[in-house]
Amino acid sequence: MILISAHSYLAPILTTPVPSYRYNEPVVSTVVHPGDNLLIIVSNSPFVVQGHVYYFQLKAFDGNQVTKTSPLDEFYTNQGDLGGVSINATLYNYDNVTVLHKFSGVTNQFGWFEGSVLMQNETPGRVYNVIFSATYPHMVNTTKTFSFELIGNNQVG
């Protein structure tokens, strides 16, 4: 089983502050493939302020070792950590064609992978997409897209 989700409520401590009511509405997306046991959770903010950093955390789990019915309740759980998962993430401009940044690597021994990029010269008021893909031996490759809106400094308040 593959499970991917974004927890926007984790983002306030990781990104520039924006009005708090925006963080009370978590963005969750799930994809399930029967017979697979790779669980991936992505935490990122649905809003980033221009001139500040877009930051995400990704955690990979072996679904066969997670004892809870849903690891979404425990983003920081230490059950079933899956190190060595190959991660590729691509940040696209609002046109969904131009690549702004690529992230690649493997999860550490605790299943963590993270990335960040300064959103300095991009156009505010637009939605940007990040496509995450994960691969692990003997498991189905998975790809999922998450979006965030870039807001201008004058929109913070």
C-alpha positions in Angstrom: 0.0 0.0 0.0 1.3 3.5 -0.8 0.0 6.4 1.2 0.9 10.0 0.5 -0.4 13.0 2.3 0.5 16.6 3.1 0.1 18.0 6.6 -0.1 21.7 6.3 -0.6 22.1 10.0 3.1 21.3 10.5 4.3 24.1 8.3 3.9 27.1 10.6 7.1 26.2 12.5 8.9 25.7 9.2 8.0 28.6 7.0 7.4 32.3 7.2 4.2 33.1 9.2 1.1 33.9 7.3 -2.4 34.3 8.7 -3.0 31.3 11.1 -6.4 30.4 9.8 -4.8 29.1 6.6 -2.9 26.4 8.6 -6.0 25.0 10.2 -7.1 23.5 7.0 -4.8 20.5 6.3 -4.2 19.4 2.8 -4.5 15.6 2.6 -4.2 13.4 -0.5 -4.1 9.6 -0.5 -3.2 7.1 -3.2 -3.5 3.4 -2.4 -2.0 0.6 -4.5 -3.0 -2.9 -3.2 -0.2 -5.3 -2.6 2.4 -2.6 -1.9 3.8 -1.7 1.5 5.6 1.6 1.0 4.0 4.5 3.0 5.1 8.0 2.3 4.0 11.2 4.1 4.9 14.6 2.9 4.6 17.7 5.1 4.6 21.1 3.3 2.9 24.4 3.5 0.1 25.3 1.1 1.4 29.0 1.2 4.9 30.5 0.9 5.7 34.2 1.1 7.8 35.6 -1.8 11.4 36.0 -0.8 11.2 33.2 1.7 11.9 29.5 1.7 9.7 26.7 0.5 10.4 23.7 2.8 9.2 20.1 2.9 9.8 17.0 4.9 9.1 13.5 3.6 9.0 10.4 5.7 9.0 6.8 4.3 7.6 3.8 6.2 7.4 0.1 5.7 3.7 -0.4 5.9 4.1 -4.0 7.1 5.8 -2.7 10.2 3.5 0.1 11.2 1.2 -1.1 13.9 -1.2 1.9 13.9 -4.1 1.8 11.4 -3.0 5.2 10.0 0.5 6.6 10.3 -1.0 10.0 9.3 -1.8 10.5 13.0 1.9 10.0 13.9 4.1 11.9 11.4 7.0 11.6 13.8 6.4 7.9 14.6 9.5 5.7 14.8 7.7 2.5 13.7 8.6 1.0 10.3 11.2 3.7 9.3 12.3 2.9 5.8 15.8 4.2 4.9 17.3 4.0 1.4 14.1 5.0 -0.5 15.1 7.0 -3.6 13.3 10.3 -3.7 13.1 12.8 -6.6 11.1 16.0 -6.3 10.7 18.6 -9.0 9.4 22.1 -8.4 7.7 23.6 -11.4 6.9 27.2 -12.3 3.3 28.1 -12.4 3.2 27.2 -16.1 3.9 23.6 -15.1 6.6 23.4 -17.8 9.6 25.3 -16.5 11.6 23.5 -13.8 12.6 25.8 -11.0 14.4 23.3 -8.8 15.1 19.6 -8.5 15.6 17.7 -5.3 17.0 14.2 -5.2 18.5 11.8 -2.8 17.6 8.9 -0.5 15.9 8.8 2.9 18.2 8.5 5.9 18.2 5.5 8.2 15.1 6.9 9.9 13.2 7.3 6.7 13.5 11.1 6.5 14.2 13.3 3.4 13.8 17.1 3.3 14.4 19.9 0.9 14.1 23.7 0.7 14.5 26.4 -1.9 14.4 30.2 -1.7 11.4 31.6 -3.6 13.0 34.9 -4.4 12.2 36.0 -7.9 9.1 34.0 -8.7 5.7 35.5 -9.4 3.4 35.9 -6.4 -0.3 35.1 -6.6 0.4 31.9 -8.5 0.2 28.2 -7.7 3.4 26.2 -8.0 3.5 22.4 -8.2 6.0 19.9 -6.7 6.0 16.4 -8.0 7.4 13.8 -5.6 8.4 10.4 -6.7 9.7 7.5 -4.5 11.2 4.2 -5.5 12.3 1.3 -3.4 13.3 -2.3 -4.4 10.4 -4.7 -4.8 7.8 -2.0 -4.3 5.7 0.0 -6.8 7.1 3.4 -7.8 4.9 6.2 -6.7 4.4 9.8 -7.9 2.3 12.5 -6.3 1.8 16.2 -6.9 1.4 18.8 -4.2 0.8 22.5 -4.7 1.5 25.7 -2.8 0.5 29.3 -3.5 3.2 31.9 -3.5 1.9 35.0 -1.8 3.5 38.5 -2.0 4.9 40.3 1.1 2.0 42.7 0.9 -0.5 39.9 1.3 0.9 38.9 4.8 -0.9 40.4 7.7 
